[in-house]
Amino acid sequence: MATKGNKHKLSFIGKLVFLLNIVAIGLLLLSYTSVFLKPGNFPLPAFAGLSYPIILAINLGFVIIWFFIRPRYILLSIIVILIGWNHLAQLLPVHSSKEIPKGKTAIKILSFNVQNFLKVNITNTKYISDFENQNEILDYIQGKNADIVILQEFLYDRKEINNFTKWFAKKINCPFTHTRNYFEQKGKKLDAIAIFSKFPIINWGHIEFKEKTIAIYTDMVIHHDTIRAYNLHLASIHLKKEDYDFISEMDIQQDKDEMRNASRAVASKVKAAFIKRGDQVGIVKQHLRSSPYPILLAGDFNDTPVSYTYHSLTKDLKDAFVESGSGFGNTYAGDNFPALRIDYILHDKIFTSVNFKRDKVHLSDHYPINCVLIKE
């Protein structure tokens, strides 16, 4: 006959579930540390931070399991989830649309990685006869009627290249522009990050990392005030076709050695990108501190909210999505990775963000984002 004490003992399966739950809790705590630790010093937390939504979902799954088999163990994951409540708030904010207050300075911002105006993510456009998405993207941007348009992977390499930026600016009714190629080009090719503005630009510049432009900035006058707008594009993973093929076919891979080698190759590239972004964000932060004007910072950060990159940039700036967005808000639209939020609009604390939108239009491997900033 079982004693009263034995009734409270876990079965073998219960002990296994408990052990797996502890592992999941450990991974969740590790993901929290990713925002404080520079990846170059210790990259493992960065991988956990990248996987935060998945690890969070696993812990919520354990809460449900314990509810049915041993309710008092629910607290195991709930307490750790609550410790990271700020990360959960960044993942799933809830806000409603608001009317723009009359008499206030309101600036509409649009940021979009246009993927070279191509439907397929490739960098060599030599044999492309037409930029298939150019007209559709142009129509989309025209329809948003933004005051400041911030674009990454702004590419053109056809005839009259010198006139393309002016032509594009006129089409979207933002006549003041600043563009700069990622790398200095020997031939005639526009492969740039770009800022378009309805407001006069009085100064401009750029930030480099190992001879690559990772950001541009413009000082613009808005109703007698001056702000500095940054367009930031941090290091991506740079996976090749065979890497994407491996990721998409992982469930049907048969060769264990092939899987192991391919996994190591992908993990190595992800790690290198973490480390590079950690170095880049340090350079960017130093430049932000020198700004004599209030800051608007937008672009493709190639990193999630649970990351050293995001935490570093939001110490002194507000995230427009967290302040006025709703839902999951993923901005990566590619097929080979999970839906992640890697594009951002950050702003100085003198602004309030309203009506942040992620438009789910399939024109790139990113979704465009926009909001209205109101000067307090």
C-alpha positions as CSV (number, residue, x, y, z in Angstrom):
1,M,0.0,0.0,0.0
2,A,1.3,3.4,-1.0
3,T,2.0,5.8,1.9
4,K,0.7,9.4,1.9
5,G,4.2,10.7,1.3
6,N,4.6,8.5,-1.8
7,K,1.5,10.2,-3.4
8,H,3.5,13.4,-3.8
9,K,6.5,11.7,-5.5
10,L,6.9,12.2,-9.2
11,S,6.8,9.2,-11.5
12,F,9.7,8.6,-13.9
13,I,7.9,10.5,-16.6
14,G,7.2,13.3,-14.2
15,K,10.8,13.5,-13.2
16,L,11.8,13.6,-16.9
17,V,9.3,16.5,-17.5
18,F,10.7,18.3,-14.4
19,L,14.3,17.9,-15.7
20,L,13.3,19.2,-19.2
21,N,11.5,22.1,-17.5
22,I,14.7,23.0,-15.6
23,V,16.6,23.0,-18.8
24,A,14.0,25.3,-20.5
25,I,14.1,27.6,-17.5
26,G,17.9,27.7,-17.7
27,L,17.8,28.7,-21.4
28,L,15.2,31.4,-20.7
29,L,17.5,32.9,-18.0
30,L,20.4,32.6,-20.4
31,S,18.4,34.6,-23.0
32,Y,17.9,37.4,-20.5
33,T,21.6,37.8,-20.0
34,S,22.1,38.3,-23.8
35,V,21.1,42.0,-23.5
36,F,24.0,42.7,-21.1
37,L,26.9,40.6,-22.5
38,K,28.7,41.7,-25.7
39,P,28.7,38.7,-28.0
40,G,32.4,39.0,-28.7
41,N,33.1,38.1,-25.1
42,F,30.6,35.3,-24.7
43,P,28.4,34.5,-27.7
44,L,26.3,31.7,-26.3
45,P,23.7,34.0,-24.6
46,A,23.2,35.7,-28.0
47,F,22.0,32.4,-29.5
48,A,19.6,32.1,-26.6
49,G,18.4,35.6,-27.1
50,L,17.8,35.0,-30.8
51,S,15.6,32.0,-29.8
52,Y,13.7,33.8,-27.0
53,P,10.2,33.5,-28.6
54,I,10.7,29.7,-29.0
55,I,12.2,29.3,-25.5
56,L,9.3,31.3,-24.1
57,A,6.8,29.2,-25.9
58,I,8.4,26.0,-24.5
59,N,8.2,27.4,-21.0
60,L,4.5,28.3,-21.5
61,G,4.0,24.7,-22.7
62,F,5.4,23.4,-19.4
63,V,3.0,25.6,-17.5
64,I,0.1,23.9,-19.4
65,I,1.5,20.4,-18.8
66,W,2.0,21.0,-15.0
67,F,-1.5,22.4,-14.8
68,F,-2.9,19.0,-15.7
69,I,-0.4,16.7,-13.9
70,R,0.9,18.7,-10.9
71,P,-0.5,22.3,-10.6
72,R,1.9,23.5,-7.9
73,Y,4.9,23.1,-10.3
74,I,3.3,25.8,-12.6
75,L,5.4,28.3,-10.6
76,L,8.6,26.9,-12.0
77,S,8.3,28.6,-15.3
78,I,5.8,31.4,-14.4
79,I,8.3,33.0,-12.0
80,V,11.1,33.0,-14.6
81,I,8.8,34.3,-17.3
82,L,7.7,37.2,-15.0
83,I,11.4,38.0,-14.3
84,G,11.7,38.8,-18.0
85,W,8.4,40.7,-18.1
86,N,10.0,43.6,-20.0
87,H,11.1,41.3,-22.8
88,L,7.5,39.9,-23.0
89,A,6.2,43.5,-23.2
90,Q,8.6,44.2,-26.1
91,L,7.4,41.0,-27.9
92,L,3.7,41.6,-27.6
93,P,2.6,45.2,-26.9
94,V,-1.0,46.2,-27.1
95,H,-2.1,49.7,-28.3
96,S,-5.0,51.2,-30.1
97,S,-4.9,53.8,-32.9
98,K,-5.0,57.4,-31.8
99,E,-5.9,60.7,-33.5
100,I,-3.1,63.1,-34.1
101,P,-3.4,66.0,-31.7
102,K,-4.0,69.3,-33.4
103,G,-1.4,72.0,-32.9
104,K,1.4,69.5,-32.4
105,T,4.4,68.9,-34.7
106,A,3.6,65.5,-36.2
107,I,6.2,63.7,-38.4
108,K,5.4,60.5,-40.3
109,I,8.3,58.0,-40.6
110,L,8.6,55.1,-42.9
111,S,11.5,52.5,-42.8
112,F,11.8,49.7,-45.3
113,N,14.5,47.3,-46.5
114,V,13.5,47.1,-50.2
115,Q,15.8,44.1,-51.0
116,N,17.3,45.8,-54.1
117,F,13.8,46.1,-55.6
118,L,13.9,42.4,-56.4
119,K,11.6,39.5,-55.5
120,V,14.5,37.2,-54.9
121,N,17.2,38.0,-52.4
122,I,20.4,38.2,-54.6
123,T,23.2,40.7,-54.8
124,N,24.4,40.2,-58.4
125,T,21.9,42.0,-60.7
126,K,24.0,41.9,-63.8
127,Y,21.7,39.5,-65.6
128,I,18.4,40.8,-64.2
129,S,16.4,42.4,-67.0
130,D,14.1,44.3,-64.8
131,F,13.7,45.2,-61.1
132,E,10.3,43.5,-60.7
133,N,9.2,45.1,-57.5
134,Q,10.4,48.7,-58.2
135,N,7.0,50.0,-59.4
136,E,5.0,48.2,-56.7
137,I,7.3,49.4,-53.9
138,L,7.2,52.9,-55.3
139,D,3.3,52.8,-55.4
140,Y,3.4,51.5,-51.8
141,I,5.6,54.4,-50.6
142,Q,3.7,57.0,-52.4
143,G,0.5,55.7,-50.7
144,K,2.0,56.2,-47.3
145,N,2.8,59.9,-47.9
146,A,5.6,59.8,-45.2
147,D,7.5,62.9,-44.2
148,I,10.8,61.0,-43.8
149,V,11.5,57.8,-45.8
150,I,14.4,55.6,-44.7
151,L,15.4,52.8,-47.1
152,Q,18.0,50.0,-47.0
153,E,19.4,48.0,-50.0
154,F,18.4,50.9,-52.3
155,L,19.9,49.6,-55.6
156,Y,20.0,50.7,-59.2
157,D,22.5,49.9,-61.9
158,R,20.9,50.8,-65.2
159,K,21.1,53.8,-67.5
160,E,20.8,57.3,-66.1
161,I,21.9,56.1,-62.7
162,N,22.8,59.7,-61.6
163,N,19.2,60.8,-62.0
164,F,17.6,57.8,-60.4
165,T,17.6,59.1,-56.8
166,K,16.2,62.5,-57.9
167,W,13.5,60.7,-59.9
168,F,12.6,58.5,-57.0
169,A,12.6,61.5,-54.6
170,K,10.2,63.4,-56.8
171,K,7.9,60.4,-57.1
172,I,7.5,60.0,-53.3
173,N,7.3,63.8,-52.8
174,C,10.4,63.9,-50.6
175,P,12.8,66.2,-52.5
176,F,15.6,66.4,-49.9
177,T,17.9,63.3,-50.0
178,H,21.1,61.7,-48.8
179,T,22.3,58.4,-50.1
180,R,25.6,56.6,-49.8
181,N,26.8,53.3,-51.2
182,Y,27.7,50.5,-48.7
183,F,31.1,50.2,-50.4
184,E,32.9,52.6,-52.7
185,Q,32.1,51.5,-56.3
186,K,34.6,51.4,-59.1
187,G,31.9,51.3,-61.7
188,K,28.6,53.0,-61.9
189,K,26.3,51.4,-59.5
190,L,23.9,52.6,-56.8
191,D,23.9,50.1,-53.9
192,A,23.1,52.3,-50.9
193,I,21.2,53.2,-47.8
194,A,19.1,56.3,-48.3
195,I,17.1,59.0,-46.5
196,F,14.4,61.0,-48.2
197,S,12.8,64.0,-46.5
198,K,10.1,66.6,-47.1
199,F,12.2,68.8,-44.7
200,P,15.4,70.7,-45.8
201,I,18.6,68.9,-45.0
202,I,21.3,71.2,-43.7
203,N,24.0,68.6,-42.9
204,W,24.8,65.0,-43.6
205,G,27.4,62.3,-43.0
206,H,28.0,58.6,-42.5
207,I,29.4,55.9,-40.2
208,E,31.8,53.2,-41.4
209,F,32.9,49.8,-40.1
210,K,35.9,48.3,-41.8
211,E,35.4,50.3,-45.0
212,K,31.6,49.6,-45.2
213,T,29.0,52.2,-44.6
214,I,26.7,50.9,-41.8
215,A,24.8,54.2,-41.2
216,I,24.1,57.6,-42.7
217,Y,22.6,60.6,-41.0
218,T,21.0,63.9,-41.9
219,D,20.3,67.0,-39.9
220,M,17.0,68.4,-41.0
221,V,15.0,71.5,-40.1
222,I,11.4,70.8,-39.1
223,H,9.3,73.8,-38.2
224,H,12.3,75.8,-36.8
225,D,13.6,72.8,-34.9
226,T,16.5,70.6,-36.0
227,I,16.6,66.8,-35.6
228,R,19.2,64.2,-36.6
229,A,17.9,61.2,-38.5
230,Y,19.9,58.1,-38.8
231,N,19.5,55.2,-41.2
232,L,21.2,52.1,-39.7
233,H,21.9,48.8,-41.4
234,L,23.9,46.4,-39.2
235,A,25.7,43.2,-40.2
236,S,23.6,40.3,-41.5
237,I,24.5,36.7,-41.4
238,H,25.4,36.4,-45.2
239,L,24.2,32.9,-45.7
240,K,24.8,31.3,-49.1
241,K,22.4,29.3,-51.2
242,E,23.6,26.0,-49.8
243,D,23.0,27.3,-46.2
244,Y,19.4,28.2,-47.0
245,D,18.9,24.9,-48.7
246,F,20.2,23.1,-45.6
247,I,17.9,25.1,-43.3
248,S,14.8,24.5,-45.5
249,E,15.6,20.7,-45.8
250,M,16.6,20.0,-42.2
251,D,13.6,17.8,-41.6
252,I,14.5,15.5,-44.5
253,Q,18.3,15.3,-44.1
254,Q,19.6,11.7,-43.9
255,D,23.3,12.1,-43.7
256,K,24.4,12.8,-40.1
257,D,27.9,14.0,-41.0
258,E,26.4,16.3,-43.6
259,M,23.9,17.7,-41.1
260,R,26.7,18.2,-38.5
261,N,29.0,20.0,-40.9
262,A,26.2,22.2,-42.3
263,S,24.9,23.0,-38.8
264,R,28.4,24.1,-37.8
265,A,28.8,26.3,-40.9
266,V,25.5,28.1,-40.3
267,A,26.2,28.5,-36.5
268,S,29.6,29.9,-37.3
269,K,28.1,32.5,-39.6
270,V,25.4,33.4,-37.1
271,K,28.1,33.8,-34.4
272,A,30.3,36.0,-36.6
273,A,27.3,38.2,-37.3
274,F,26.6,38.5,-33.5
275,I,30.2,39.6,-32.9
276,K,30.3,42.0,-35.8
277,R,27.1,43.7,-34.7
278,G,28.4,44.0,-31.1
279,D,31.4,45.9,-32.5
280,Q,29.3,48.0,-34.9
281,V,26.8,49.1,-32.2
282,G,29.6,50.4,-30.1
283,I,30.7,52.7,-32.9
284,V,27.1,53.8,-33.5
285,K,26.5,54.5,-29.8
286,Q,29.6,56.7,-29.7
287,H,28.3,58.7,-32.6
288,L,24.8,59.1,-31.2
289,R,26.3,60.6,-28.0
290,S,27.9,63.3,-30.1
291,S,24.6,64.4,-31.7
292,P,23.8,68.1,-30.9
293,Y,20.1,67.4,-31.9
294,P,17.3,65.1,-30.9
295,I,17.6,61.7,-32.6
296,L,15.5,59.6,-34.9
297,L,17.1,56.2,-35.6
298,A,15.6,53.7,-37.9
299,G,16.6,50.8,-40.1
300,D,17.4,47.1,-40.3
301,F,19.3,46.1,-37.2
302,N,19.4,42.3,-38.1
303,D,18.9,41.6,-34.4
304,T,15.9,40.9,-32.2
305,P,14.7,42.8,-29.1
306,V,16.3,40.3,-26.8
307,S,19.9,41.2,-27.9
308,Y,22.9,43.2,-26.9
309,T,22.3,45.4,-30.0
310,Y,18.7,46.4,-29.1
311,H,19.5,46.9,-25.4
312,S,22.4,49.1,-26.2
313,L,20.5,51.3,-28.7
314,T,17.4,51.6,-26.5
315,K,19.1,52.7,-23.3
316,D,18.6,56.4,-24.3
317,L,16.0,56.0,-27.1
318,K,12.4,54.8,-27.2
319,D,11.1,52.0,-29.4
320,A,8.1,53.2,-31.4
321,F,6.7,49.7,-31.7
322,V,6.7,49.1,-27.9
323,E,5.2,52.6,-27.4
324,S,2.4,52.5,-30.0
325,G,2.4,49.1,-31.8
326,S,0.4,46.0,-31.3
327,G,0.8,42.2,-31.8
328,F,3.9,40.2,-32.6
329,G,5.2,42.8,-35.1
330,N,7.7,40.6,-36.9
331,T,9.4,42.4,-39.8
332,Y,11.4,39.5,-41.4
333,A,9.4,38.2,-44.3
334,G,11.8,35.5,-45.7
335,D,11.0,31.8,-45.9
336,N,14.1,30.4,-44.3
337,F,14.1,31.8,-40.8
338,P,11.4,32.2,-38.1
339,A,9.3,35.4,-38.1
340,L,11.5,37.9,-36.2
341,R,11.3,41.6,-35.4
342,I,14.6,43.0,-36.8
343,D,13.6,46.4,-38.2
344,Y,13.0,49.3,-35.9
345,I,12.1,53.0,-35.4
346,L,13.7,54.4,-32.3
347,H,13.4,58.0,-31.2
348,D,14.5,60.6,-28.7
349,K,12.4,61.1,-25.6
350,I,11.1,64.5,-26.6
351,F,8.9,62.6,-29.1
352,T,5.9,60.4,-28.5
353,S,5.1,57.7,-31.0
354,V,1.5,57.0,-32.1
355,N,0.0,54.5,-34.6
356,F,3.0,52.3,-35.3
357,K,2.2,49.9,-38.2
358,R,3.9,46.9,-39.7
359,D,2.4,46.6,-43.2
360,K,2.3,42.9,-44.2
361,V,3.0,43.6,-47.9
362,H,5.1,41.0,-49.7
363,L,7.4,43.2,-51.6
364,S,10.7,42.2,-50.0
365,D,12.2,39.8,-47.5
366,H,11.3,42.5,-44.9
367,Y,8.0,44.2,-44.1
368,P,7.9,48.0,-44.0
369,I,7.2,49.8,-40.8
370,N,5.9,53.3,-40.1
371,C,4.6,55.5,-37.3
372,V,3.9,59.2,-36.4
373,L,6.2,61.0,-34.0
374,I,4.7,63.9,-32.1
375,K,6.9,66.5,-30.5
376,E,6.0,67.2,-26.9
